Amino acid sequence: MAMDLIVNATIFHEIQQAMPLWFQQGGVVMWLLLLASFLTTLITIERLFLWSHYHFKKERYAVLDCFAALNQKEKTRALQCCKRLETPALQMLSYGIKALPFSPNEKMEAYAEEQISEMSRGQSLLDTIITLAPMLGILGTVLGIIDSFNILSLQGVDNPTAVVGGIAQALISTASGLVVALLALLPYNLFRSFIQKLTLHLELIGSEFNHICQQKRLITNQLSEIMKIQEETLDCKSSPKTATNTVEEQSEMPYHYEFKEDSDEVEVNIHKEMKGLNKSSPASLLEMYSESLDDQHEFYGIDEVKLQELQETAHLKTDNKQQDTA
């Protein structure tokens, strides 16, 4: 185990001796900055290749052909146009067409977010390097200044050359950290602008697709379709085509009425609860109405003169009875 550590230390020392002098003077922090610069270079090359491959595909004509097919309500031809190229916009349109006649907005938005996340891969690491590299450089500078002041405390002020040289070497790490941060900042801003343009492009494609679907009535509400199917099923079960539909109306009267459609006939039936009641014959109804009419005739047919004479006679009889009693 000890031999392995000695061998590893020897190899590391040889590698460090092979590095430039300014790198050796920067201290241990320079190795971390070297790793950050390597990751920055790797991500930048990979993203540049991806974006250049995307821009050279020229999806504009395929998108226009897809929209032209949708205007003619030809979904199959629109899907074939989307399969010409593998781009985020065409793949998003493919997902939307497959979702028709139901609303494709949720699927298209989810796929667009997934593609934007895929195209922005590595940008978070570049953002971290932009923040971390200057801090590592400052850390190396602080460590170098600490070593310089330690030398100054041991040798005194008689040898200021060693102190000044140590501070100068310590500033190398700060400069290196700023350089690495700048190398990461430039591609990060470039790729972020590409992502913003891609997001706007997908939004425009999605809005145009939604407009065409609404205009050509390619989107149907799922709930309304289900209700329509249920209503048709219930109508078929409740009334066959050969049967006559009726509309029943009930009121407080002991009868209910049935109006037949496409006909002026009305069928009147008595309620089941009212069938036990006694029914009056037409003769009894005529007799009842004739008696009431006779009473009214007798009441309104009395002569007023006779009525006055009767009242006076009754008054005289009352006075005579009072005199006899006295």
Secondary structure, 3 states (H helix, E strand, C coil): CHHHHHHHHHHHHHHHHHCCHHHHHHCCHHHHHHHHHHHHHHHHHHHHHHHHHHHCCCCHHHHHHHHHHHHCCCHHHHHHHHCCCCCHHHHHHHHHHHHCCCCCHHHHHHHHHHHHHHHCCCHHHHHHHHHHHHHHHHHHHHHHHHHHHHHHHHHCCCCHHHHHHHHHHHHHHHHHHHHHHHHHHHHHHHHHHHHHHHHHHHHHHHHHHHHHHHHCCCCCCHHHHHHHHHHHHHHHHHCCCCCCCEEEEECCCCEEEEEECCCCCEEEEECHHHCCCCCCCHHHHHHHHHHHHHHHHHHHCCCHHHHHHHHHHHHHHHHHHHHHHC
